[in-house]
Amino acid sequence: MASAASAGSERIGDLLVKEGLISREQLQKALEEQRQNGTRVGYNLVKLGFIQETELTRTLARQFKMPAVDLSKFEVDSKIIKLVPADLATKNLVLPLKRDGRTLTVAMADPTNLGVIEDLKFITRYDIFPVIAGEFTLRNVIEKHYESSDVQMSALLSEIEDLESESDVEVVEDKEEEMSATALAAAVDDAPVVKLINAILTDAVKRGASDIHFECFEHDLRVRYRIDGALQEVMKPPKKMQPALISRFKIMSSLNIAERRVPQDGRIKLKMGKKVIDYRVSTLPTLFGEKVVLRILDKGNLTLDLEKFGIEPRAEKELMEAVSNPYGMVLVTGPTGSGKTTTLYSCISKVNSVDTNIMTAEDPVEYNLYGVNQVLVRTEIGMTFAAALKAFLRQDPNIIMVGEIRDLETGGIAIKAALTGHLVLSTLHTNSAAETVTRLLDMGLEPFNVSSALNLVLAQRLLRRICSKCKVVYKPEPEEFDAAKMGDHTTLADLRFTEQAINDMIARAPADAQPHLAKVTMKTKAQDMPFFKGAGCDACNGSGLKGRQGAYEVMFMTPALRKLILQNVGAAEIKDAAVEGGMLTLRMDGLVKVWKGITTLEQVVRETSA
């Protein structure tokens, strides 16, 4: 069959050349791709952008004298999908579309493959009516409906519900409290419970989720994933399974299944293929049962290159200069989940060498870093950040990272370490770089110590990226400009951009934004700058957003700023002086990413303040 398919592919290639739809050189490139990857010529022509898929499909339909279907305009029924197994659909590029009596319409990339049609006939027990579909779109649709695990999840839940319907056991409101620890331990080994938990844990990793939320309500359960910072509901398991599911999570993370009155924390480590995934587990008693939240720690997804994460050239240079100093303090600030730990790990990875002793105190330790001595803070036994810091100073450290400065004692020891020949990295929870300074002073630290010890403060946020598959240029509505405080006559100079900041923005702009930014100056009106958004497609589930991007406010300590700290001035004065020195605020850095086509104006307004 392979040789026949190859010959058919070459004939369609020649036909496309004959009709003037592609050139002979383009066909040769597609054939070269076929030889290297084993993919069809038609697929390669679309992938390389040499022909529109609709044109190719129409030509194929004429050649094979068969109807064609545009899958981008076709809504596939999930019940019909179940008729064809995922492995058969994926291997042979077939997708069931609709059922009419005893006839099943199936989209195929190669409708001449009679062997596959016979297999479909045998498996489904229907007569097969093949139609031609563009292979590029067909692959995406099959991936969406089969490999995303949605269908498998639905089938699994359906199987579980069928098993339960055969049982005469009735759940009452206090069922969980009545179940003994022995009964729960037995229930968690039931095949449906094990299968469902494993499916949830693996599916969340495949989808790129950062957290799994398992929530109990009066009449139902809910499972949600946090993907790119936004929560999405994925399933509602049967309420009857609540005690067993919660207990299964607890047993996997070595928690006490009999204790349901207080919060508990644990960890799960799973091996998926060649990858080892850590899950940080937290349980919390709520009105109708315990809520379980799992933070997914996938070291394979840990990005330690800040340039790839979107830090601007000047900010990156200043940050690297600060962490290369042999002593002093670097602070990273932002809300929970804004990527502070990742930034600190990135800094550590830059200075991690054989001749450097690096000590970290973390709560919890999120990722294991080779060559770094990582200590888990355990407040309940007296191993606090302050206690860890005191011990570190007797361990001959070069670099100390403390997870968070929470109180005067920790801050005082950290400042002392920074002033006595150690580089100290830490985090705080404040809204901006300038407010970090005033927060340290409010804790009771002396201005002269803060002024002398600080090397740099970095504030950051995470913005959702525009989906690269459906990105388009658009003009925001007046209300969007109002929310961003951009009037009709607001220029980049009014927004406090410097010439250097504009040059940096243009230098590292993506190719599709370069033409729009070529003639930008400080006098350019903000409303005349380029704005992008995602139109919505299968790759981003119609949201127009996929992935996340960092926004950074980097305040490097200059003599002028140190002087202001000594004078104990407010955060607003410190911020103004830093901006005059060329600092980009979070809002400014966010706008740079808007004009580069990386994120949307709405995202920046939502995550930053003017």
Beta strands, then each sheet from edge to edge (+ up, - down):
strand 1: 68-69
strand 2: 94-100
strand 3: 103-108
strand 4: 127-133
strand 5: 211-216
strand 6: 221-227
strand 7: 230-235
strand 8: 264-272
strand 9: 275-286
strand 10: 289-297
strand 11: 328-333
strand 12: 358-362
strand 13: 373-376
strand 14: 399-402
strand 15: 423-428
strand 16: 454-466
strand 17: 471-473
strand 18: 532-534
strand 19: 545-556
sheet 1: 1+ 4+ 3+ 2-
sheet 2: 7+ 6- 5+ 10- 9+ 8-
sheet 3: 13+ 12+ 14+ 15+ 11+ 16+ 19-
sheet 4: 17+ 18-
end
